[in-house]
Amino acid sequence: MNEKRLTSWIPGYEGIYEVDTDGRIFSWKSGKKVQIKTTMFKNSGHISVYLSSGDKRERLYVHRIVFSTFRREPLKRGEWIRHRDKDLANNSLSNLFKIDTRKEPVIDGREPRYKVIDEAGNEEVYFSKEEISKAYGITQRDVAKYIKMGGFVDVYFKKNLS
């Protein structure tokens, strides 16, 4: 069964960028529709794209753009978009689904290694110190230091997850 390919403006970039249900990104900056180049993150394997508007320029994951654009659901902290077929290059809408890592900690058969409780008491789970550092905007070295010292977040090892 062939699904009809839909396009929609990317929220926050209306009139500038469009995305289709297959995960292709288009620019209208030149006045005509042009597919723009995406790149793959070396570490994660996810496809990303740079979008700009005025002075704002940001790198975004294509799977998150597709999901939030067509499902009209902004992603909250701790929510991840997963690929049904495990192919990180397949960003078609029908291949994407959302999970809440606070409620579903086992992802793709992997168990998270860390649970972080922030100042507000919100809990999130992470697989690595690198993920924690990106989420909180600190270095991995600082994450390791906070684990030892009990800094602004309480970090528990896997054995304490429940």
C-alpha positions as CSV (number, residue, x, y, z in Angstrom):
1,M,0.0,0.0,0.0
2,N,1.5,3.3,-1.0
3,E,1.0,6.1,1.5
4,K,0.6,9.6,0.1
5,R,3.6,11.8,0.8
6,L,2.6,14.9,2.7
7,T,4.6,18.1,3.3
8,S,4.3,20.7,6.0
9,W,6.1,23.8,7.2
10,I,8.6,23.1,10.0
11,P,7.3,24.8,13.2
12,G,9.4,27.9,14.0
13,Y,10.6,28.0,10.3
14,E,7.2,28.5,8.5
15,G,7.7,29.9,5.0
16,I,11.4,28.9,5.0
17,Y,11.6,25.1,5.5
18,E,9.3,22.2,4.7
19,V,9.6,18.6,5.6
20,D,7.8,15.6,4.0
21,T,6.5,12.4,5.6
22,D,9.6,10.6,4.2
23,G,11.9,12.8,6.2
24,R,13.2,15.0,3.3
25,I,13.8,18.7,4.2
26,F,13.3,21.5,1.7
27,S,14.3,25.1,1.7
28,W,12.3,28.0,0.1
29,K,15.0,30.6,0.8
30,S,15.8,31.1,-2.9
31,G,12.1,31.4,-3.7
32,K,11.9,27.9,-5.1
33,K,11.7,24.5,-3.4
34,V,15.1,22.9,-3.0
35,Q,15.9,19.7,-1.1
36,I,18.7,20.5,1.4
37,K,21.6,18.2,2.4
38,T,21.5,16.3,5.7
39,T,24.4,14.9,7.6
40,M,24.8,11.9,9.9
41,F,26.0,12.2,13.5
42,K,29.1,10.0,13.8
43,N,28.4,8.9,17.4
44,S,24.7,8.3,17.3
45,G,24.0,7.5,13.6
46,H,21.0,9.9,13.5
47,I,20.5,12.2,10.5
48,S,20.7,15.9,11.2
49,V,20.2,19.2,9.4
50,Y,21.2,22.8,9.9
51,L,18.2,25.3,9.8
52,S,18.6,29.0,10.0
53,S,16.3,32.0,10.3
54,G,17.6,35.5,10.8
55,D,20.4,35.3,13.3
56,K,19.3,31.8,14.6
57,R,21.1,28.7,13.3
58,E,20.6,25.3,14.8
59,R,21.3,21.7,14.1
60,L,18.3,19.5,14.5
61,Y,17.6,15.7,14.2
62,V,15.5,14.9,11.2
63,H,13.5,12.2,13.0
64,R,12.5,14.7,15.7
65,I,11.5,17.3,13.1
66,V,9.3,14.8,11.2
67,F,7.6,13.5,14.3
68,S,6.9,16.9,15.9
69,T,5.8,18.5,12.6
70,F,3.3,15.9,11.6
71,R,2.1,14.7,15.0
72,R,1.9,18.3,16.3
73,E,3.3,17.1,19.6
74,P,6.2,19.1,21.0
75,L,8.6,16.8,22.7
76,K,9.1,17.1,26.5
77,R,12.2,16.4,28.4
78,G,12.8,12.7,28.7
79,E,10.7,11.9,25.5
80,W,12.6,10.2,22.7
81,I,11.7,9.3,19.1
82,R,12.5,5.8,18.1
83,H,12.7,4.0,14.8
84,R,10.5,0.9,14.5
85,D,12.8,-0.8,12.0
86,K,16.0,0.3,14.0
87,D,17.3,2.0,10.8
88,L,18.3,5.5,11.9
89,A,18.4,6.7,8.3
90,N,14.7,5.8,7.8
91,N,13.0,8.9,9.1
92,S,9.6,8.3,7.5
93,L,6.7,9.2,9.8
94,S,5.3,5.7,9.7
95,N,8.6,4.4,11.1
96,L,8.7,6.8,14.1
97,F,7.2,6.5,17.5
98,K,7.6,8.3,20.9
99,I,8.6,6.8,24.2
100,D,8.9,8.4,27.6
101,T,12.2,7.3,29.1
102,R,10.9,8.1,32.6
103,K,8.3,5.4,32.2
104,E,9.9,3.0,29.7
105,P,13.6,2.8,30.7
106,V,14.6,-0.3,28.6
107,I,15.2,0.9,25.0
108,D,16.2,-1.4,22.2
109,G,17.1,-4.1,24.7
110,R,19.6,-1.8,26.6
111,E,19.1,-0.8,30.2
112,P,20.0,2.7,31.2
113,R,23.0,3.0,33.4
114,Y,22.2,6.3,35.3
115,K,19.2,7.9,36.8
116,V,19.3,11.6,37.3
117,I,17.1,13.5,39.8
118,D,17.2,17.2,39.1
119,E,16.6,20.0,41.6
120,A,12.9,19.9,40.9
121,G,12.7,16.2,41.7
122,N,12.2,15.1,38.1
123,E,13.8,11.8,37.2
124,E,15.4,10.8,33.9
125,V,17.4,7.9,32.8
126,Y,20.6,7.9,30.7
127,F,22.9,5.4,29.1
128,S,26.1,7.3,29.4
129,K,27.8,10.3,31.1
130,E,28.0,11.8,27.6
131,E,24.1,11.9,27.4
132,I,24.0,13.5,30.9
133,S,26.6,16.1,29.9
134,K,24.6,17.0,26.7
135,A,21.3,17.2,28.6
136,Y,22.7,19.5,31.3
137,G,25.2,21.4,29.3
138,I,28.2,20.4,31.3
139,T,31.4,18.4,30.5
140,Q,31.7,14.6,31.0
141,R,34.4,15.3,33.5
142,D,32.0,17.5,35.5
143,V,29.4,14.7,35.3
144,A,32.0,12.3,36.8
145,K,32.9,14.8,39.5
146,Y,29.2,15.3,40.4
147,I,28.7,11.6,40.6
148,K,31.5,11.4,43.2
149,M,30.6,14.6,45.0
150,G,26.8,14.6,44.8
151,G,26.6,17.9,43.0
152,F,23.4,19.6,41.7
153,V,22.0,16.3,40.5
154,D,21.9,13.0,42.3
155,V,23.2,10.3,40.0
156,Y,22.7,6.7,40.9
157,F,24.3,3.7,39.1
158,K,22.2,1.0,37.4
159,K,21.9,-1.1,40.6
160,N,19.8,1.6,42.1
161,L,17.3,2.0,39.3
162,S,13.9,0.7,40.2
